Amino acid sequence: MNVRWIFFFLLIICLALIPQAVCADELSFRQTGPTDPDEVEAFLDLIMPANLALYNVPGATVAVVKDGELVIAKGYGYSDLEKRVPVDADQTLFRIGSITKLFTWTAVMQLQSEGRIDLDTDINQYLKDFSVPDTYPGKPITMRHLMTHTAGFEECCVMMEVENVDDLITFREYCAGYMPARINPPGTITSYSNYGTTLAAVVVEDITGIPFEEYLDEQIIIPLGMDSTSIREDLPSERAERLSNGYIFGKQNQAAQDSIFTISPAGSISSTAPDMAAFLAMHMKGGSLNDAIILPRDTAELMHAEAFTNDPRGSGVCLGFYEMHVNNRRLIGHGGDTNTFHSLLIFMPTEQAGFFVSYNSVGGGAARNELLRAFMNHYYPAEEVAIPDPDPSNTALLQQYAGTYETNRRNFAHFEKYIVKRSPVVISVSDDGTLLMDYGGTIREYYMIEPDIFALPDGDPQGTGNLIFHFGSSERVEYFVFSNVPIFAFDRLAWYDTPAFLENVVNIAGTILATVLLWPLLALFRRSYAIPKQAMPRPARIARWIAGASAVSLLGFVFLIVPKIIDDKVLVQTYMTSPVPPFEFTLALTVPVISLLLTLLTAGFAAIAWKEGYWSRLHRIHYTAVAAAAVAMLWWIVSWNLWVFSL
């Protein structure tokens, strides 16, 4: 039996044994929550080792907080697998990724509480060195939009990371030089944005006149006694020595270089479990901890309240935090992901309980979901809700949900759109009256539980919640959301914008264009057998040469050049992490510009051919088909931003 399955069954057994193993009175910890350090440690000792083994994670650090007090902080596994250095919760630093954003948003709310920033004022009024374009006149981006991820920016990853610390630019330079396109009016829908958070940090600097790193140290980190915490990518040597390695898993776990972010306010903090417990406790207690008042209570409560939702039937986003609902309890928190670290900070405002956890390998994303589920089932269980059996007679009704969807957290306007292609979500209807979701090759079956709402019949192992479809003004499904993932939605794609249709376009157009290669072969055949050459006026000969050049340039670009540059991982990495696109990309993406000129000439000659009567009718039809195929191929190229103007 596969070793991972052995650990999976071990984890299931652990979950079943927890109530008997940790407490003689099974109900006591469910009445008080995670208050007893010994009981909580016993729970973690059962869950975490199996959790690490199942998901191939070398090490993790975890802290549990109840009523604003640290219950336990403990490390599991190794921070250095090769040297067998164990994780020490008090000493070992982990990278917390996007949980860093909560520090940035806390800084913003400090300024809001002091009256130095209005959450509903155009952020251009605060920015000193550059401004956000007025893409939607009368609809400026505000700080509230940035905090709720509703600013409407596209996803853009170029220069978010660099290869070496020496290559870092400031996050201010990043925001000024790599602003993503605005693709939605602000305040209409969420689309998670690292850029938006980084832009908010620029606002903090411009208002306070203090470097952002110093502001965080002085106003949040030092007052909370977070002595091991830093947002700097280039950590001081003493802390760098305590930073856990990050790992990737192949045939074995291997240490790998982690992300080096230019967007430090959105993802660069390194910290320990006790330090993060202090930050969590501060928010849990309404903005203060011991003698440190980080936020006034009413400001903290405002920050923790739902501020926007894509659909009221699902969870929403707060001012920085986002919501989840598990076992009928409301949780708020934030996840964090780097190339190798995966973290979660989450708590229940009503129950005043939560935890921070960080894993040092790529398997940590699934591991943290498993820990959250185990934590909630152990301390805050809920009765299982029966899911109605599917009704085969509903298949016609369910067709309105079928289609191809894609996350709105994607690139729209740049070459990156093709490089970082997202897997589409294809939803179809089964004969049994259920929805089948194909997401990256994994198929899940959803049962309808209410109109427009669907659930997995065997629980929610991913922690994403229910599937909720949202209808637009045209009474057609506009997008869907996962009820526990309120930070982005999945747009329904028009038929002509689906990857399947675009693939058909390029294949059919390519086949037609390839027939141009028959022209020289036919000429050679006629010459070999002394077949008389058809008289052809000079413009007609030029027309064929132009069409041939257009076809060859398009076929060569799409089927040879594009795969070559996209499959070159070093070249792609250079593009994503360098301020200037590689020369090879610039040169390659100039080819479609030449193809465009040739295609325009080909289309023009097609019209002339019919007017002047060049060739036979069959040849004119073929030439026109070639011109149309060239136009279709160019449309495919432009749809994927595969030309130099999109670099």
C-alpha positions as CSV (number, residue, x, y, z in Angstrom):
1,M,0.0,0.0,0.0
2,N,1.2,3.5,-0.8
3,V,2.8,5.2,2.2
4,R,0.7,8.3,1.8
5,W,-2.5,6.3,2.1
6,I,-1.2,4.6,5.2
7,F,-0.7,8.1,6.8
8,F,-4.2,9.1,5.5
9,F,-5.8,6.3,7.3
10,L,-3.7,7.1,10.3
11,L,-5.0,10.6,10.3
12,I,-8.6,9.4,10.1
13,I,-8.0,7.1,13.0
14,C,-6.4,10.0,15.0
15,L,-9.5,12.1,14.4
16,A,-11.7,9.4,15.6
17,L,-9.6,8.8,18.7
18,I,-9.1,12.4,19.8
19,P,-12.1,12.7,22.1
20,Q,-11.1,9.5,24.1
21,A,-7.4,10.2,24.0
22,V,-7.3,13.8,25.3
23,C,-10.0,14.1,27.8
24,A,-11.9,11.9,30.1
25,D,-15.0,14.1,29.9
26,E,-15.6,14.3,26.2
27,L,-17.8,17.4,26.4
28,S,-15.5,19.6,28.6
29,F,-13.3,21.0,25.8
30,R,-16.3,21.4,23.6
31,Q,-17.9,23.6,26.2
32,T,-14.8,25.7,26.9
33,G,-12.9,25.5,23.6
34,P,-9.1,25.1,23.4
35,T,-8.4,26.4,26.9
36,D,-6.4,23.5,28.5
37,P,-2.8,23.5,27.3
38,D,-2.3,19.8,28.0
39,E,-5.5,18.9,26.1
40,V,-4.6,21.2,23.1
41,E,-1.1,19.7,23.0
42,A,-2.5,16.2,23.0
43,F,-4.8,17.2,20.1
44,L,-1.9,18.7,18.1
45,D,0.4,15.8,18.9
46,L,-2.2,13.4,17.3
47,I,-2.9,15.6,14.3
48,M,0.3,17.3,13.3
49,P,2.7,14.3,12.8
50,A,0.2,12.5,10.5
51,N,-0.6,15.8,8.8
52,L,3.0,16.4,7.9
53,A,3.6,12.8,6.8
54,L,0.5,12.7,4.6
55,Y,1.3,15.9,2.7
56,N,5.1,15.4,2.6
57,V,5.9,18.4,4.7
58,P,9.2,18.4,6.7
59,G,8.1,20.9,9.4
60,A,5.5,23.2,10.8
61,T,4.9,25.7,13.6
62,V,1.6,26.3,15.3
63,A,0.1,28.5,18.0
64,V,-3.4,28.3,19.5
65,V,-5.0,31.4,21.1
66,K,-8.1,31.5,23.2
67,D,-9.7,34.6,24.8
68,G,-6.7,36.6,23.7
69,E,-4.2,34.4,25.5
70,L,-1.6,32.1,24.1
71,V,-2.6,28.5,25.0
72,I,0.3,26.7,23.3
73,A,3.0,27.3,20.6
74,K,4.8,24.2,19.4
75,G,7.0,23.1,16.5
76,Y,6.7,19.8,14.6
77,G,9.2,18.2,12.2
78,Y,12.3,19.8,10.9
79,S,13.4,23.3,9.8
80,D,16.5,21.8,8.1
81,L,15.8,18.3,6.9
82,E,19.3,17.5,5.9
83,K,20.9,18.6,9.2
84,R,17.9,17.2,11.2
85,V,17.3,20.6,12.9
86,P,13.9,20.4,14.6
87,V,11.4,23.2,14.4
88,D,11.5,25.3,17.6
89,A,8.3,27.3,17.9
90,D,10.0,30.0,19.9
91,Q,13.1,30.3,17.7
92,T,12.3,29.1,14.2
93,L,11.1,31.8,11.8
94,F,8.6,30.9,9.0
95,R,7.6,33.0,6.1
96,I,3.9,33.9,6.4
97,G,3.3,35.1,2.9
98,S,0.0,37.1,2.4
99,I,-0.8,37.1,6.1
100,T,1.6,40.1,5.9
101,K,-1.3,42.0,4.3
102,L,-3.1,42.0,7.7
103,F,-0.2,44.1,9.1
104,T,-0.6,46.5,6.2
105,W,-4.3,46.8,6.7
106,T,-3.9,47.3,10.4
107,A,-1.5,50.2,9.6
108,V,-4.2,51.7,7.3
109,M,-6.8,51.4,10.1
110,Q,-4.5,53.1,12.5
111,L,-4.5,56.1,10.2
112,Q,-8.2,55.9,9.7
113,S,-8.8,56.0,13.4
114,E,-6.6,59.1,13.6
115,G,-8.6,60.8,10.9
116,R,-5.6,60.9,8.6
117,I,-7.2,58.8,5.9
118,D,-10.8,58.5,4.6
119,L,-11.6,55.0,3.4
120,D,-13.9,56.4,0.7
121,T,-11.7,59.1,-0.7
122,D,-9.9,58.7,-4.1
123,I,-6.5,57.3,-3.3
124,N,-5.0,59.7,-5.8
125,Q,-5.5,62.4,-3.3
126,Y,-2.9,60.7,-1.0
127,L,-0.4,59.5,-3.6
128,K,2.5,61.9,-4.2
129,D,4.8,60.3,-6.9
130,F,2.3,58.8,-9.3
131,S,-1.5,58.4,-9.8
132,V,-3.9,55.7,-10.9
133,P,-5.4,56.3,-14.3
134,D,-9.1,57.4,-14.4
135,T,-10.2,54.4,-16.4
136,Y,-13.7,54.6,-15.2
137,P,-14.6,58.4,-15.0
138,G,-16.4,59.2,-11.8
139,K,-15.5,55.9,-10.2
140,P,-12.2,56.4,-8.5
141,I,-10.4,53.7,-6.5
142,T,-10.6,54.2,-2.7
143,M,-8.9,52.6,0.2
144,R,-12.0,50.6,1.0
145,H,-11.8,49.1,-2.5
146,L,-8.1,48.1,-1.9
147,M,-9.0,46.6,1.4
148,T,-11.8,44.5,0.0
149,H,-10.0,43.5,-3.2
150,T,-12.7,45.3,-5.3
151,A,-10.4,47.9,-6.9
152,G,-10.8,46.1,-10.3
153,F,-7.1,45.5,-11.1
154,E,-6.1,42.6,-13.3
155,E,-3.6,40.0,-11.9
156,C,-0.1,40.8,-12.9
157,C,2.9,38.9,-11.6
158,V,5.8,40.5,-13.6
159,M,8.4,41.8,-11.2
160,M,6.5,40.7,-8.1
161,E,9.5,38.5,-7.4
162,V,13.2,38.7,-8.3
163,E,15.9,36.1,-8.4
164,N,18.3,37.7,-5.9
165,V,18.0,40.2,-3.1
166,D,20.5,42.5,-4.9
167,D,17.9,42.8,-7.7
168,L,15.2,44.1,-5.5
169,I,13.5,47.4,-6.3
170,T,11.4,49.3,-3.8
171,F,7.7,48.5,-3.6
172,R,7.1,52.2,-4.5
173,E,9.1,51.7,-7.7
174,Y,7.1,48.5,-8.3
175,C,3.8,50.3,-7.9
176,A,4.8,53.2,-10.1
177,G,6.3,51.1,-12.9
178,Y,4.2,47.9,-13.0
179,M,0.6,49.1,-12.5
180,P,-1.8,46.5,-13.8
181,A,-4.7,47.4,-16.0
182,R,-8.1,48.3,-14.4
183,I,-10.5,45.8,-15.9
184,N,-13.6,46.2,-13.6
185,P,-15.2,49.3,-12.2
186,P,-14.3,49.5,-8.5
187,G,-16.7,48.1,-5.9
188,T,-18.4,45.6,-8.3
189,I,-16.6,42.3,-7.6
190,T,-13.7,40.9,-5.7
191,S,-10.5,40.0,-7.4
192,Y,-7.6,39.3,-5.0
193,S,-4.8,41.8,-5.7
194,N,-1.2,41.9,-4.3
195,Y,-0.8,45.1,-6.2
196,G,-3.7,46.7,-4.3
197,T,-2.2,45.9,-0.9
198,T,1.2,47.2,-2.0
199,L,-0.4,50.4,-3.3
200,A,-2.0,50.9,0.1
201,A,1.5,50.8,1.8
202,V,2.6,53.5,-0.6
203,V,-0.3,55.6,0.7
204,V,0.7,54.9,4.3
205,E,4.2,56.1,3.5
206,D,2.9,59.2,1.7
207,I,0.6,60.1,4.6
208,T,3.1,59.5,7.4
209,G,6.4,60.4,5.7
210,I,7.9,57.3,7.4
211,P,9.4,54.3,5.5
212,F,6.8,51.6,5.7
213,E,9.1,49.0,7.3
214,E,9.9,51.5,10.1
215,Y,6.2,52.3,10.5
216,L,5.3,48.7,11.0
217,D,8.2,48.2,13.5
218,E,7.3,51.3,15.5
219,Q,3.5,51.1,15.5
220,I,2.8,47.3,15.5
221,I,5.7,44.9,15.8
222,I,7.6,46.4,18.7
223,P,4.6,47.4,20.8
224,L,3.3,43.8,20.5
225,G,6.7,42.4,21.6
226,M,7.2,40.6,18.3
227,D,11.0,40.5,18.7
228,S,11.6,37.9,16.0
229,T,9.4,39.4,13.3
230,S,10.6,41.4,10.2
231,I,9.1,42.4,6.9
232,R,12.5,42.9,5.3
233,E,13.5,40.4,2.6
234,D,17.2,40.8,3.5
235,L,16.8,39.5,7.1
236,P,19.4,40.5,9.7
237,S,21.9,37.6,10.1
238,E,20.7,36.5,13.5
239,R,17.2,36.1,12.2
240,A,18.3,34.7,8.9
241,E,20.1,31.9,10.7
242,R,16.8,31.0,12.5
243,L,14.7,31.0,9.3
244,S,13.4,27.6,8.3
245,N,14.3,26.2,4.9
246,G,11.5,26.0,2.4
247,Y,11.0,22.7,0.5
248,I,9.6,21.3,-2.7
249,F,8.6,17.6,-3.0
250,G,9.8,15.4,-5.8
251,K,11.1,12.0,-5.2
252,Q,12.2,13.4,-1.9
253,N,11.9,16.8,-0.2
254,Q,14.5,19.2,-1.5
255,A,15.4,22.6,-0.1
256,A,14.4,25.4,-2.6
257,Q,14.9,29.1,-2.8
258,D,11.8,30.9,-1.6
259,S,10.1,33.9,-3.0
260,I,12.0,37.2,-2.9
261,F,9.2,39.8,-3.1
262,T,9.3,43.3,-4.4
263,I,5.8,43.6,-3.0
264,S,7.0,43.3,0.7
265,P,3.8,44.9,2.2
266,A,1.8,42.1,0.6
267,G,3.9,39.0,1.5
268,S,7.4,39.4,3.0
269,I,7.0,39.0,6.8
270,S,9.0,36.3,8.5
271,S,7.9,35.4,12.1
272,T,7.6,32.8,14.8
273,A,4.4,31.2,16.1
274,P,4.5,33.1,19.5
275,D,4.9,36.4,17.7
276,M,2.0,35.7,15.4
277,A,0.0,34.6,18.4
278,A,0.5,38.0,19.8
279,F,-0.7,39.7,16.6
280,L,-3.7,37.3,16.6
281,A,-4.5,37.9,20.3
282,M,-4.4,41.7,19.7
283,H,-7.1,41.4,17.0
284,M,-9.0,38.9,19.1
285,K,-9.1,41.3,22.0
286,G,-10.3,44.2,19.9
287,G,-7.1,46.0,19.0
288,S,-5.0,45.9,22.2
289,L,-2.7,43.5,24.0
290,N,-1.4,44.0,27.5
291,D,-0.5,47.7,27.6
292,A,-0.2,48.1,23.8
293,I,-3.2,49.7,22.1
294,I,-2.8,49.1,18.4
295,L,-6.3,50.0,17.4
296,P,-9.3,51.5,19.2
297,R,-11.9,48.8,19.8
298,D,-14.5,50.3,17.5
299,T,-11.9,50.5,14.7
300,A,-11.0,46.8,15.2
301,E,-14.6,45.9,15.2
302,L,-15.1,47.8,12.0
303,M,-12.1,46.0,10.5
304,H,-13.5,42.6,11.4
305,A,-17.0,43.3,10.1
306,E,-18.1,42.1,6.6
307,A,-17.6,45.0,4.2
308,F,-18.3,43.4,0.8
309,T,-19.6,40.1,-0.6
310,N,-20.0,38.8,-4.1
311,D,-23.1,37.1,-3.1
312,P,-25.0,37.4,0.2
313,R,-25.5,33.7,0.4
314,G,-21.8,33.2,0.8
315,S,-19.0,34.6,3.0
316,G,-17.7,38.1,2.4
317,V,-14.5,40.1,2.8
318,C,-13.9,42.4,5.8
319,L,-11.5,45.4,5.8
320,G,-8.4,43.2,5.2
321,F,-9.6,39.9,6.7
322,Y,-11.9,37.6,4.9
323,E,-14.6,35.3,6.2
324,M,-15.2,31.6,6.2
325,H,-18.1,29.6,7.7
326,V,-17.3,26.2,9.1
327,N,-19.6,24.1,11.3
328,N,-22.0,27.0,11.4
329,R,-19.4,29.3,13.0
330,R,-18.1,32.5,11.5
331,L,-14.3,32.7,11.2
332,I,-12.1,35.5,9.9
333,G,-8.5,35.4,8.9
334,H,-6.1,35.2,6.0
335,G,-4.0,32.6,4.3
336,G,-0.4,33.1,3.2
337,D,1.5,31.4,0.3
338,T,5.1,31.8,-1.0
339,N,6.8,29.4,-3.3
340,T,7.5,26.9,-0.4
341,F,5.7,28.2,2.7
342,H,1.9,27.9,3.3
343,S,0.3,29.5,6.4
344,L,-3.0,30.4,7.9
345,L,-4.1,32.8,10.7
346,I,-7.7,32.4,11.6
347,F,-10.1,33.0,14.5
348,M,-13.7,33.2,15.6
349,P,-14.6,36.6,16.9
350,T,-17.6,35.3,18.8
351,E,-15.9,32.2,20.4
352,Q,-12.6,34.1,20.8
353,A,-10.6,31.1,19.6
354,G,-8.2,30.6,16.7
355,F,-4.7,29.6,15.6
356,F,-1.8,30.4,13.5
357,V,0.1,27.7,11.5
358,S,2.8,27.7,8.9
359,Y,4.2,24.8,6.9
360,N,7.6,24.8,5.1
361,S,6.7,22.8,2.0
362,V,4.4,22.9,-1.0
363,G,2.1,20.3,0.6
364,G,1.3,22.8,3.3
365,G,-1.7,24.3,1.4
366,A,-3.7,21.1,1.8
367,A,-2.2,20.4,5.2
368,R,-3.5,23.7,6.7
369,N,-7.0,22.9,5.4
370,E,-6.9,19.6,7.1
371,L,-5.8,21.2,10.4
372,L,-8.6,23.7,10.2
373,R,-11.2,21.0,9.6
374,A,-9.8,18.9,12.5
375,F,-9.7,21.9,14.8
376,M,-13.3,22.8,14.1
377,N,-14.6,19.3,14.3
378,H,-12.8,18.7,17.6
379,Y,-13.7,21.9,19.4
380,Y,-16.7,23.2,17.6
381,P,-18.5,20.3,15.9
382,A,-21.8,20.6,14.1
383,E,-24.4,18.0,13.1
384,E,-24.1,16.9,9.6
385,V,-26.7,18.4,7.3
386,A,-28.5,15.9,5.0
387,I,-28.0,16.8,1.4
388,P,-31.0,16.0,-0.9
389,D,-30.7,13.2,-3.3
390,P,-30.3,14.4,-6.9
391,D,-33.3,14.5,-9.2
392,P,-32.7,13.2,-12.7
393,S,-35.7,15.2,-13.9
394,N,-33.7,18.4,-13.2
395,T,-31.2,17.9,-16.0
396,A,-32.8,20.4,-18.3
397,L,-33.0,23.0,-15.5
398,L,-29.3,22.4,-14.6
399,Q,-28.2,23.2,-18.1
400,Q,-28.3,26.9,-17.3
401,Y,-25.2,26.4,-15.1
402,A,-23.2,24.4,-17.6
403,G,-20.4,26.2,-19.3
404,T,-16.7,27.2,-19.1
405,Y,-15.6,29.5,-16.3
406,E,-12.3,31.1,-15.4
407,T,-11.1,32.8,-12.3
408,N,-11.3,36.6,-12.6
409,R,-8.0,36.7,-10.8
410,R,-6.1,36.5,-14.1
411,N,-4.2,38.7,-16.5
412,F,-6.2,40.4,-19.3
413,A,-4.0,42.9,-21.0
414,H,-0.4,41.6,-21.2
415,F,1.7,38.8,-22.6
416,E,1.5,37.3,-19.1
417,K,-2.0,36.2,-20.0
418,Y,-0.6,33.3,-22.1
419,I,2.4,32.5,-19.9
420,V,0.3,32.2,-16.7
421,K,-2.7,30.5,-18.3
422,R,-5.2,29.4,-15.6
423,S,-7.0,26.1,-15.9
424,P,-10.6,26.7,-16.9
425,V,-13.5,25.2,-14.9
426,V,-15.8,23.2,-17.1
427,I,-19.2,22.5,-15.6
428,S,-21.5,19.9,-17.2
429,V,-24.7,18.1,-16.2
430,S,-24.8,14.4,-15.4
431,D,-27.7,12.1,-16.3
432,D,-28.3,11.7,-12.6
433,G,-29.2,15.4,-12.1
434,T,-25.9,16.6,-10.6
435,L,-23.3,19.1,-11.7
436,L,-19.9,17.8,-12.7
437,M,-17.0,20.2,-12.2
438,D,-13.8,19.5,-14.1
439,Y,-11.1,21.8,-12.6
440,G,-7.6,21.0,-13.8
441,G,-8.5,17.4,-14.6
442,T,-10.1,16.7,-11.1
443,I,-13.8,16.1,-11.4
444,R,-16.1,16.8,-8.5
445,E,-19.8,16.1,-8.3
446,Y,-22.1,18.7,-6.8
447,Y,-25.7,18.2,-5.6
448,M,-28.3,21.0,-5.6
449,I,-29.3,22.0,-2.0
450,E,-31.1,25.2,-2.9
451,P,-31.8,27.1,-6.1
452,D,-28.4,28.1,-7.6
453,I,-26.5,26.6,-4.6
454,F,-24.7,23.2,-4.8
455,A,-22.7,21.2,-2.3
456,L,-20.4,18.2,-2.3
457,P,-22.2,15.1,-1.0
458,D,-19.3,13.8,1.0
459,G,-18.2,16.9,2.9
460,D,-15.9,19.7,2.0
461,P,-12.2,18.4,2.2
462,Q,-10.9,21.5,0.2
463,G,-12.6,23.9,2.6
464,T,-14.0,25.9,-0.3
465,G,-17.6,25.6,0.7
466,N,-20.7,25.5,-1.5
467,L,-20.9,26.4,-5.1
468,I,-23.1,29.5,-5.6
469,F,-24.1,30.8,-9.1
470,H,-24.8,34.5,-9.6
471,F,-27.1,35.7,-12.4
472,G,-26.5,39.0,-14.2
473,S,-29.1,41.4,-15.6
474,S,-29.5,39.3,-18.7
475,E,-30.9,36.4,-16.5
476,R,-27.9,34.3,-17.5
477,V,-25.3,33.0,-15.1
478,E,-22.6,35.7,-14.9
479,Y,-20.2,34.0,-12.5
480,F,-20.0,31.5,-9.7
481,V,-18.2,31.7,-6.3
482,F,-17.2,29.2,-3.7
483,S,-19.0,30.2,-0.5
484,N,-15.8,30.1,1.6
485,V,-13.6,31.8,-0.9
486,P,-14.9,35.4,-1.1
487,I,-11.7,37.0,-2.6
488,F,-12.4,36.2,-6.2
489,A,-15.1,34.8,-8.6
490,F,-15.2,32.6,-11.7
491,D,-16.4,34.4,-14.8
492,R,-18.5,32.6,-17.3
493,L,-16.7,32.8,-20.6
494,A,-18.4,33.6,-23.8
495,W,-18.3,30.7,-26.3
496,Y,-15.8,32.5,-28.5
497,D,-13.5,33.1,-25.5
498,T,-13.2,29.6,-24.2
499,P,-9.8,27.8,-24.5
500,A,-11.5,24.9,-26.4
501,F,-12.9,27.3,-29.1
502,L,-9.6,29.2,-29.4
503,E,-7.8,25.9,-29.8
504,N,-10.2,24.9,-32.6
505,V,-9.6,28.3,-34.3
506,V,-5.9,27.9,-34.3
507,N,-6.0,24.3,-35.5
508,I,-8.5,24.9,-38.3
509,A,-6.8,28.1,-39.4
510,G,-3.4,26.4,-39.2
511,T,-4.6,23.6,-41.5
512,I,-5.9,26.0,-44.1
513,L,-2.8,28.1,-44.0
514,A,-0.7,24.9,-44.4
515,T,-2.3,24.3,-47.8
516,V,-0.4,27.3,-49.1
517,L,2.7,25.0,-48.9
518,L,1.1,23.0,-51.7
519,W,1.6,25.9,-54.1
520,P,5.3,25.4,-54.6
521,L,4.8,21.6,-54.7
522,L,2.2,22.0,-57.5
523,A,4.6,24.3,-59.4
524,L,7.3,21.7,-59.1
525,F,4.9,19.0,-60.2
526,R,3.9,21.0,-63.3
527,R,7.6,21.7,-64.1
528,S,8.5,18.0,-63.7
529,Y,5.8,16.9,-66.2
530,A,6.1,19.9,-68.5
531,I,2.6,21.0,-67.9
532,P,2.0,24.4,-69.4
533,K,2.2,27.2,-66.8
534,Q,-1.0,29.2,-66.5
535,A,-0.5,32.9,-67.5
536,M,-0.7,35.1,-64.5
537,P,-0.5,38.9,-64.3
538,R,2.2,40.3,-62.1
539,P,-0.2,41.5,-59.3
540,A,-1.6,38.0,-59.1
541,R,1.9,36.6,-58.7
542,I,2.7,39.2,-56.0
543,A,-0.6,38.3,-54.3
544,R,0.4,34.7,-54.0
545,W,3.9,35.6,-52.7
546,I,2.3,37.9,-50.1
547,A,-0.2,35.2,-49.0
548,G,2.6,32.6,-48.8
549,A,4.7,34.9,-46.7
550,S,1.8,35.6,-44.4
551,A,1.0,31.9,-44.0
552,V,4.6,30.9,-43.3
553,S,5.1,33.7,-40.7
554,L,1.9,32.8,-38.9
555,L,2.5,29.1,-38.9
556,G,6.1,29.5,-37.9
557,F,5.2,31.9,-35.0
558,V,2.3,29.9,-33.6
559,F,3.6,26.4,-34.0
560,L,7.4,26.9,-33.7
561,I,8.3,30.2,-32.0
562,V,5.6,30.3,-29.3
563,P,6.2,26.8,-28.0
564,K,9.9,27.4,-28.1
565,I,9.9,30.5,-25.9
566,I,7.1,29.4,-23.6
567,D,8.8,26.0,-22.9
568,D,12.1,27.8,-22.0
569,K,11.7,28.0,-18.3
570,V,14.8,30.1,-17.8
571,L,13.6,32.6,-20.4
572,V,10.1,32.8,-18.8
573,Q,11.6,33.2,-15.4
574,T,13.8,36.0,-16.7
575,Y,10.7,37.7,-18.1
576,M,8.8,37.4,-14.9
577,T,11.6,38.7,-12.7
578,S,13.4,41.3,-14.8
579,P,12.6,44.9,-15.3
580,V,13.3,44.6,-19.1
581,P,11.8,41.8,-21.2
582,P,14.4,39.4,-22.6
583,F,15.5,40.3,-26.1
584,E,14.3,36.9,-27.4
585,F,10.8,37.7,-26.3
586,T,10.9,41.2,-27.9
587,L,12.3,39.8,-31.2
588,A,9.8,36.8,-31.2
589,L,6.8,39.0,-30.5
590,T,7.6,41.3,-33.4
591,V,6.8,38.6,-35.9
592,P,3.0,39.0,-35.5
593,V,3.4,42.7,-36.4
594,I,5.0,41.7,-39.7
595,S,2.3,39.0,-40.1
596,L,-0.4,41.7,-39.6
597,L,1.0,43.8,-42.4
598,L,1.2,40.7,-44.7
599,T,-2.3,39.6,-43.7
600,L,-3.8,43.0,-44.5
601,L,-2.2,42.9,-47.9
602,T,-3.5,39.4,-48.4
603,A,-7.0,40.4,-47.6
604,G,-6.7,43.3,-49.9
605,F,-5.5,41.1,-52.7
606,A,-8.4,38.7,-52.1
607,A,-10.8,41.5,-52.9
608,I,-8.8,42.5,-55.9
609,A,-8.7,38.9,-57.2
610,W,-12.4,38.7,-57.3
611,K,-12.7,42.1,-58.9
612,E,-10.1,41.4,-61.6
613,G,-10.8,37.7,-62.0
614,Y,-7.4,36.4,-61.1
615,W,-7.1,32.6,-61.4
616,S,-10.0,30.2,-61.5
617,R,-13.1,30.5,-59.2
618,L,-11.8,27.6,-57.2
619,H,-8.4,29.2,-56.7
620,R,-10.0,32.5,-55.7
621,I,-12.1,30.7,-53.1
622,H,-8.9,29.0,-51.8
623,Y,-7.0,32.3,-51.7
624,T,-9.9,34.0,-49.8
625,A,-10.0,31.1,-47.4
626,V,-6.3,31.6,-46.8
627,A,-6.8,35.3,-46.1
628,A,-9.7,34.5,-43.7
629,A,-7.5,31.8,-41.9
630,A,-4.7,34.4,-41.6
631,V,-7.2,36.9,-40.0
632,A,-8.4,34.1,-37.6
633,M,-4.9,33.2,-36.6
634,L,-4.1,36.9,-35.9
635,W,-7.3,37.1,-33.8
636,W,-6.0,34.1,-31.8
637,I,-2.6,35.8,-31.4
638,V,-4.2,39.1,-30.2
639,S,-6.6,37.2,-27.9
640,W,-3.6,35.8,-26.0
641,N,-1.6,39.1,-26.2
642,L,1.1,37.4,-28.1
643,W,2.7,40.4,-29.7
644,V,5.2,43.0,-28.8
645,F,2.7,45.7,-27.9
646,S,1.6,43.5,-24.9
647,L,5.0,43.1,-23.3
